[in-house]
Amino acid sequence: MRDHFEIRDGDVAGRIGELTVPRAGVTVETPALLPVVNPNIVTVSPARLESEFDAEILITNSYIIKTNDHLREEALEVGLHEMLDFDGAIMTDSGSFQLAEYGDIDVTTNQILQFQRDIGTDIATPVDIPTPPDVSRERAERELEVTEQALRDAEDAETGEMLVNAPVQGSTYPDLRERAGRTADATDLDVFPVGAVVPLMNAYRYDDMVDAVAAAKRGLGADAPVHLFGAGHPMMFALAVALGCDLFDSAAYALYARDGRYLTVHGTEHLDELDYFPCSCAVCSEYSPKELRETEGEEREQLLAEHNLHVSFAEIRRVKQAIRAGELLELVEERARSHPAMLDGYRALLDHAEQLEREDPASKGSFFYLSSESARRPEVVRHHERLERLEAEGRVLLTEGGKASGDRFDASWRVVPPFGPFPRALSETYPLTAEVPERTDRAAYEMAAEGVARLVESHPETEFVLAHDGWPETALARVPDSVTAEPLGRVPSDD
């Protein structure tokens, strides 16, 4: 067990946790957003990030500091916290981003870890290789071996109370991501960034991003705090948290502001195209889009950056509340409707429903059936898997109606799409209390039929009759031939 990370609450694979950062003397509540601070270009000061935005942790680049004479001397003399004027936890990157961008950096893992320790870093990073998507497998394996050597070097380094990142690479090869996760988890390192996903997010390949993270999570232990490196758009926080990511770092708030871009939880808008602000943060309450466009360049950039921070931190809080209420997937579903690529990401998430089910709480708030995707949620997978544990003997009616009258059946079970059959005694247990639309879609009926099939498979000696209320042919085709399927009105009930 990693004693510096404690999980307090959870929903799907998302969790509210506490990351203890001993060198900083602080505990960071996760999910947490780490604003990126460029020591050469400070758009919003770290002191304001802490006092006005409640930032508990930030990230800056130790390689930039090391290669700048003035910054290096100041950081070594007074320490990173005093230099940045920030009392929370400070993570530093190693220069791996520069390595990915420019192809070479003149520093080793041992050298950069020692420098990070010397300047007072709280969470340090070795020099890994961020292998981009879609490279050859040979290259991905070769570069992963270099990253794994960096992790071994980091383990051997003298780091004191400083936590150390163990990056998980592997490009777009799920087996390599899983291997990388397992290798990193076996070290005594502390935080686990999933790297080189920025190109996927920039290309709106959220489905591939989901697959990469899911593979890494299969290799990592449940107690491993996971950082999604470079993920800073609030639109995708809920999706990434549902996968099990705990930390996010964002330079987007400043970079987008520089380009006149305005972040929302539904996507990105250009300030020049806005007539109204869909936000009530401090900036949007004081300025109209026209007034903000008329401000001077640097002031406009700073104000836009402040809005971008407000909306990002607000979304992190919204995600935490959704976890606490057991409604994280409802929030993911809502965000998935903001862009087709986000819907692809949500569908990819549900492709991993069996993996998510292992961490998803067995009981929580309400289950809202909101779309055909809801039929594939982990709760439905769990219900189908548990059908084999239930006793069903003799002749059993599976019905969408009331309990059967007379003595034709030995038992009368309910059937509720998308879950399928269950004994009436379970009717008030989660998730069978689900709120389902009256106009149920085909996917729900088809998944209910899959549930019937699972029940029949696990009880081959039992005779089943299905009384359905107009199921579509695509659903009835999934019901085993051994089941007698009848329209609901033909089976007498007590209703």
Secondary structure, DSSP 8 states (H G I E B T S, - for coil): --TTEEEEEEETTEEEEEEEETTTTEEEEESEEEEB-BTTB-SS-HHHHHHHH---EEEEEHHHHHTSHHHHHHHHHH-HHHHHT--SEEEEE-SHHHHHHHS--S--HHHHHHHHHHTT-SEE--------TT--HHHHHHHHHHHHHHHHHHHHS--TT-EEB--B--TT-HHHHHHHHHHHHTSS--BEEE-S-HHHHHTT-HHHHHHHHHHHHHHS-TT--EEETT---GGGHHHHHHHT--EEEESHHHHHHHTTEEEETTEEEEGGG-SS-S--SHHHHH--HHHHHTS-HHHHHHHHHHHHHHHHHHHHHHHHHHHHHT-HHHHHHHHHTT-HHHHHHHHHHHHTHHHHHTTS-SS-S--B--SGGGGGSHHHHHHHHHGGGS---SEEEEESSS-B-TTS-SEEEEEETTTEEEEGGGTTSTTTT-B--SS--HHHHHHHHHHHHHHHHH-TTSEEEEEESS--HHHHTTS-TTSEEEEGGGS-B--
